[in-house]
Amino acid sequence: MYSSLSSPSRLTGWTSNGGDPCGQSWKGVKCSGSSVTEIRLSGLGLIGSMGYQLSSLTSVTYFDLSNNNLQGDIPYQLPPNAIHINLARNSFTGGVPYSISQMTDLKYLNLANNQISGQLADMFEKLPSLSLLDLSYNQLTGNLPQSFGSLSSIRTLHLQNNQFTGPIDVLATLPLEDLNVQNNHFTGWIPDELKNINELKTEGNSWSSGPAPPRHTPPGGKVADDQGDNSGDDKKSSKGGKGPKSGVNGAAITGIVIAVLILGLFLFVVVARRRSSLHYVDEEDLGQTRPLTPLVSQGFKELRSMESAIHVKTLHTSPSMGLKPPPSDRHISFNDNEFVSKFNGKRSSVSISATVYSLLDLQTATGSFSPSRVLGQGSVGQVYKAKHADGKVFAVKKIDSSYLRNNGSENFKNLVSGISRLHHPNITELDGYCSESGHYLLVYEFLKNGSLHNFLHLSDDYSNPLTWDTRIRIALGTARAV
């Protein structure tokens, strides 16, 4: 850390080689016995970056480098047991490091007045002690993550002067005493629950006018974000038969229901015809279809469980493909949790034939897992675009440790052992992996042709929709990979 800060002379006592921060009274460092517990370096005009080896500071609970001139990304590995982190008023770039999601003792997090950008990852679910969060005066975008709703101890939340969008309904049930969301691009209505906050600032957004429609509360008690960009029609609800009646009368509702039923019947007929037509697809015609360009696997919709750790390639052209159904004994339903259980429950005796990457290398290659490098969000973690120092580009999937149960390291190695032995023309083979400091990552080849989802569903002036035969070939290739 001292070297990354350009070895400033104002940090008296510090040295980059050896030394004892506790026995030699390093400036800004407090200890308990021989363990460093606090680092307070606010307002010292420090330059450079913070370095990357901060996860070894396991006894540090107070970490303050605010009011300096520090640059670069905020390190992915912050002191893991910190209670108080203040990095405000610097020049940090990149995103909010996802490792914060594992800092369960964190009570105070201030990253205000920097140049942090990108969307917030859904990483606040396991921070029950966080009472102050200040992300103001940055360049953050996108909707507020749903995990904000898990901040059961939050009292102060400052989000002003960013570029956030969407509604703020997720904040409605929080025990807030000080909320500032000024000067963003929020839409919808301000929840009534928030209007009783003493320190509430909401100016400079695109709030809807008129009374808010009732918010739908699904099973489980969470409020759905259904207030997006609805227009502010002057609708008034009728209570006890008093006041103006709803603008939608019974006849209109009946008409809408009938229209929906007719549309549903029409879609049913179309789908039924398409299904029946599959029985008449000629095998020879499929064999003459133009070759299919392989598409990227990262954009695939991932399965809900650990099977999403496997990447799928599209199918290359083959001379002939039949659409014959497999024997009936192969029609076995697959439980989403079955895949996880198999790898969590069995011990692998086969060595892993994949490259071992260090966490530092992958952190550097992904810009400290910056949100700007995110390729996609899967059910077991995010996928990042990574670029090595030698110019090689690859995809890194960060596995959420909760999917690996208690014995995470061993279960992850079992998983990697299984994936590394998969060799199939429609599956992207594993290039490497990392299991270090409670982080589990899979490394794959980066395929740059774009998302398969986009190829299937989008078209513009520069591309043509895929033909029906091509779509069948893609479906067959995907099925064979599964």
WOJO-V629172 format. One record per residue. N is the residue number from 0. PHI is phi as a letter, one per 40 degrees, with the letter a starting at -180 (999 if undefined). PSI is psi in whole degrees, -180 to 180 (NA if undefined). D_LAST is the distance of its C-alpha to the last C-alpha in Angstrom with 1 decimal. Layout:
# WOJO-V629172
[[N,PHI,PSI,D_LAST] [N,PHI,PSI,D_LAST]]
This chain:
# WOJO-V629172
[[0,999,-41,46.3] [1,c,-41,49.9] [2,c,-40,49.1] [3,c,-26,46.6] [4,c,13,49.5] [5,g,28,51.6] [6,f,58,53.8] [7,c,139,56.1] [8,c,-23,59.6] [9,c,-16,59.8] [10,c,76,57.4] [11,c,138,60.3] [12,g,-22,59.5] [13,c,151,56.0] [14,a,151,55.0] [15,c,-10,51.9] [16,b,114,52.7] [17,g,-149,53.4] [18,g,164,55.7] [19,b,103,55.6] [20,c,-26,54.8] [21,c,-43,56.3] [22,c,-22,59.3] [23,b,10,60.3] [24,f,62,59.9] [25,c,141,57.5] [26,c,131,58.0] [27,g,3,55.8] [28,b,130,54.3] [29,b,147,55.0] [30,b,161,54.3] [31,b,105,54.4] [32,g,-123,55.7] [33,b,11,53.8] [34,b,133,50.7] [35,c,124,50.3] [36,b,-23,49.9] [37,a,140,50.8] [38,b,109,50.6] [39,b,102,52.8] [40,b,39,53.2] [41,c,139,53.7] [42,g,35,56.0] [43,b,7,56.7] [44,g,30,55.9] [45,c,146,53.1] [46,b,174,51.1] [47,g,-149,48.0] [48,b,-179,44.8] [49,c,-8,43.9] [50,g,-178,42.0] [51,b,-9,38.7] [52,c,53,39.7] [53,c,-12,40.6] [54,c,-17,38.2] [55,c,-9,40.7] [56,c,65,43.2] [57,c,-17,42.1] [58,c,-5,45.6] [59,c,124,46.1] [60,b,-20,46.3] [61,b,119,48.2] [62,b,109,47.0] [63,b,111,49.0] [64,b,31,49.1] [65,c,164,50.0] [66,f,48,52.6] [67,b,-162,52.0] [68,b,41,50.8] [69,c,145,47.5] [70,b,-179,44.9] [71,g,-175,41.3] [72,c,149,38.2] [73,c,130,38.6] [74,d,142,37.3] [75,c,-35,33.9] [76,b,98,35.4] [77,c,167,38.4] [78,d,116,40.5] [79,c,-22,38.0] [80,b,20,40.7] [81,c,144,42.7] [82,b,-32,44.3] [83,b,118,45.9] [84,b,124,44.5] [85,b,109,46.6] [86,b,23,45.6] [87,c,157,47.3] [88,f,56,49.4] [89,b,-156,48.0] [90,b,38,46.1] [91,c,144,42.6] [92,b,-169,39.8] [93,g,-154,36.0] [94,b,-180,34.3] [95,c,121,34.8] [96,c,135,33.1] [97,c,-20,30.2] [98,c,-19,31.7] [99,d,-27,34.3] [100,c,-19,31.7] [101,c,1,32.3] [102,c,77,36.1] [103,c,-16,36.8] [104,c,-2,40.6] [105,c,130,41.0] [106,b,-26,43.8] [107,b,122,44.9] [108,b,114,42.8] [109,b,111,44.7] [110,b,23,43.1] [111,c,159,45.5] [112,f,53,47.2] [113,b,-158,44.8] [114,b,38,42.6] [115,c,137,39.2] [116,b,179,36.8] [117,g,-179,33.3] [118,c,151,31.7] [119,c,129,31.9] [120,c,161,28.7] [121,c,79,28.1] [122,b,17,29.8] [123,b,12,32.8] [124,c,-30,31.4] [125,b,36,32.8] [126,b,65,36.2] [127,c,-16,38.4] [128,c,-8,41.6] [129,c,120,41.5] [130,b,-23,44.7] [131,b,129,45.2] [132,b,118,42.7] [133,b,110,44.2] [134,b,18,42.1] [135,c,159,44.8] [136,f,53,46.0] [137,b,-158,42.7] [138,b,38,40.4] [139,c,144,37.5] [140,b,177,35.6] [141,g,178,33.2] [142,c,158,33.2] [143,c,136,34.1] [144,c,146,31.2] [145,c,-25,30.8] [146,c,-12,31.3] [147,d,-32,34.9] [148,c,-11,35.4] [149,c,0,35.0] [150,c,77,38.1] [151,c,-14,40.3] [152,b,5,43.2] [153,c,132,43.3] [154,b,-36,46.9] [155,b,124,47.0] [156,b,113,44.4] [157,b,116,45.4] [158,b,10,43.1] [159,c,156,45.8] [160,f,52,45.9] [161,b,-157,42.3] [162,b,36,40.2] [163,c,151,38.2] [164,b,175,37.2] [165,g,-174,36.3] [166,c,170,37.9] [167,b,24,39.1] [168,d,-29,38.5] [169,c,-17,36.4] [170,c,-5,39.8] [171,d,-36,41.6] [172,c,6,41.5] [173,c,150,42.1] [174,c,53,45.5] [175,c,143,46.6] [176,b,-18,50.2] [177,a,110,49.9] [178,b,125,47.4] [179,b,113,47.7] [180,b,24,45.3] [181,c,153,47.8] [182,f,55,47.2] [183,b,-156,43.5] [184,b,34,41.8] [185,c,149,41.0] [186,b,-178,41.2] [187,g,-153,41.5] [188,b,152,44.1] [189,c,119,45.3] [190,d,142,44.5] [191,d,-33,47.7] [192,c,-27,46.9] [193,c,-17,47.2] [194,c,-11,50.6] [195,c,1,52.4] [196,c,133,51.5] [197,c,-47,54.7] [198,b,86,53.4] [199,b,122,51.2] [200,b,120,50.9] [201,b,4,48.8] [202,c,159,50.7] [203,g,29,49.3] [204,b,-175,46.2] [205,b,57,45.4] [206,c,148,45.8] [207,c,150,46.0] [208,c,165,49.4] [209,g,175,50.6] [210,c,143,49.5] [211,c,141,45.9] [212,c,157,43.9] [213,c,136,42.9] [214,c,136,39.8] [215,c,130,37.1] [216,b,103,36.4] [217,c,170,33.2] [218,d,136,32.8] [219,h,-15,33.0] [220,g,-3,35.9] [221,c,140,34.3] [222,c,130,35.7] [223,c,147,33.4] [224,c,76,33.9] [225,b,20,35.1] [226,b,7,38.2] [227,d,-106,36.8] [228,b,33,39.0] [229,c,147,40.7] [230,c,157,44.2] [231,c,66,47.1] [232,c,146,48.6] [233,c,71,51.6] [234,c,139,50.2] [235,b,133,52.0] [236,c,151,50.8] [237,b,123,53.3] [238,b,121,54.2] [239,g,23,56.4] [240,g,4,57.3] [241,b,154,59.1] [242,g,176,58.6] [243,c,145,57.1] [244,c,163,54.5] [245,c,147,51.0] [246,c,-11,50.7] [247,b,111,48.3] [248,c,178,50.2] [249,c,-38,49.2] [250,c,-41,49.4] [251,c,-43,47.1] [252,c,-43,44.5] [253,c,-42,44.8] [254,c,-41,44.3] [255,c,-44,41.2] [256,c,-45,39.7] [257,c,-42,40.6] [258,c,-42,39.1] [259,c,-42,35.7] [260,c,-42,35.7] [261,c,-44,36.5] [262,c,-42,33.8] [263,c,-41,31.2] [264,c,-41,32.4] [265,c,-46,32.2] [266,c,-37,28.6] [267,c,-44,27.8] [268,c,-44,29.5] [269,c,-47,27.7] [270,c,-41,24.2] [271,c,-41,25.3] [272,c,-40,26.6] [273,c,-41,23.5] [274,c,-42,21.4] [275,c,-30,24.1] [276,c,-21,24.3] [277,c,-27,20.9] [278,c,-14,22.5] [279,b,10,24.9] [280,c,125,22.9] [281,c,132,24.4] [282,c,-35,22.3] [283,c,-38,25.0] [284,c,-40,24.9] [285,c,-35,21.3] [286,c,-20,22.2] [287,c,2,25.0] [288,c,147,23.3] [289,c,152,24.1] [290,d,147,21.8] [291,b,124,19.2] [292,c,131,19.8] [293,c,140,16.8] [294,b,165,16.4] [295,c,147,16.2] [296,c,-21,13.1] [297,c,-25,15.3] [298,c,-2,15.9] [299,c,144,12.5] [300,c,122,12.9] [301,c,151,11.5] [302,c,161,10.4] [303,c,-9,13.7] [304,b,-159,13.4] [305,c,-13,12.9] [306,c,-16,9.1] [307,c,-4,10.4] [308,c,-13,12.0] [309,c,133,9.2] [310,c,148,9.8] [311,b,133,8.1] [312,c,156,10.5] [313,c,167,11.5] [314,c,134,12.3] [315,c,163,15.7] [316,c,136,18.2] [317,b,159,18.4] [318,d,-39,21.5] [319,a,138,20.2] [320,b,125,17.2] [321,c,160,17.6] [322,b,30,16.4] [323,c,134,17.1] [324,c,149,15.4] [325,c,165,14.0] [326,d,153,16.6] [327,c,-27,17.3] [328,c,-7,16.7] [329,c,-7,13.0] [330,c,76,13.1] [331,b,126,12.7] [332,c,146,12.5] [333,b,122,10.6] [334,c,132,13.1] [335,d,-34,12.5] [336,c,-9,15.1] [337,c,-40,13.9] [338,c,-46,11.8] [339,c,-44,15.0] [340,c,-38,17.3] [341,c,-45,15.9] [342,c,-30,16.5] [343,c,-26,19.7] [344,c,-20,21.0] [345,b,152,20.8] [346,c,135,22.7] [347,c,129,21.4] [348,b,5,23.9] [349,c,135,22.2] [350,c,154,23.6] [351,c,122,21.5] [352,c,69,21.5] [353,a,154,21.4] [354,c,138,24.3] [355,c,120,25.9] [356,b,147,27.1] [357,c,153,29.9] [358,c,-36,29.8] [359,c,-42,32.8] [360,c,-44,31.2] [361,c,-34,28.2] [362,c,-44,30.6] [363,c,-41,32.8] [364,c,-25,30.0] [365,b,10,28.8] [366,g,47,32.3] [367,f,39,32.2] [368,f,50,28.9] [369,c,140,30.7] [370,d,-26,29.4] [371,c,-14,30.1] [372,c,1,27.4] [373,c,126,24.6] [374,c,-29,21.8] [375,a,162,19.9] [376,b,113,19.9] [377,b,176,16.8] [378,c,-17,17.0] [379,b,8,17.4] [380,i,-179,19.7] [381,c,156,20.7] [382,b,129,19.8] [383,b,147,23.0] [384,c,129,24.2] [385,b,145,26.1] [386,b,119,28.8] [387,c,165,30.3] [388,c,-29,34.0] [389,c,6,33.5] [390,g,-8,31.9] [391,c,134,28.3] [392,b,134,25.9] [393,a,173,22.6] [394,b,135,20.4] [395,b,122,20.9] [396,b,122,18.8] [397,c,113,21.2] [398,c,131,19.8] [399,c,122,21.9] [400,c,-21,23.6] [401,c,-21,23.7] [402,c,-7,20.0] [403,b,7,21.2] [404,f,-156,24.0] [405,c,-48,27.3] [406,c,67,26.7] [407,d,-47,24.8] [408,c,-46,25.5] [409,c,-42,24.6] [410,c,-36,21.4] [411,c,-41,20.4] [412,c,-37,21.3] [413,c,-41,19.2] [414,c,-48,16.2] [415,c,-40,17.1] [416,d,-42,17.8] [417,c,-45,14.3] [418,c,-38,12.7] [419,c,-18,15.5] [420,c,2,14.8] [421,c,119,11.3] [422,b,109,12.4] [423,a,140,10.3] [424,c,-18,11.7] [425,b,12,8.9] [426,b,128,8.7] [427,c,123,12.0] [428,c,149,13.8] [429,c,131,15.7] [430,c,-39,19.3] [431,a,-177,21.0] [432,a,169,21.6] [433,a,129,24.5] [434,b,98,25.7] [435,a,132,29.2] [436,f,38,31.5] [437,g,10,28.9] [438,b,136,26.6] [439,b,117,23.0] [440,b,143,21.5] [441,b,139,18.7] [442,b,126,19.6] [443,b,162,17.6] [444,c,140,18.9] [445,c,121,20.1] [446,b,122,19.2] [447,c,5,22.1] [448,c,-5,21.5] [449,h,-179,20.8] [450,c,136,18.3] [451,c,-36,15.8] [452,d,-43,17.1] [453,c,-40,20.5] [454,c,-36,19.9] [455,c,-35,18.6] [456,b,-18,21.2] [457,b,150,24.2] [458,a,149,26.9] [459,a,-166,30.3] [460,c,-16,33.3] [461,b,3,31.6] [462,a,156,28.3] [463,b,145,27.5] [464,c,147,24.9] [465,c,145,22.0] [466,c,165,22.8] [467,c,-42,21.2] [468,c,-41,20.1] [469,c,-40,18.5] [470,c,-38,16.6] [471,c,-40,15.3] [472,c,-39,14.3] [473,c,-43,12.4] [474,c,-41,10.6] [475,c,-44,9.9] [476,c,-41,8.8] [477,c,-43,6.3] [478,c,-39,5.1] [479,c,-36,5.4] [480,c,-43,3.8] [481,c,NA,0.0]]
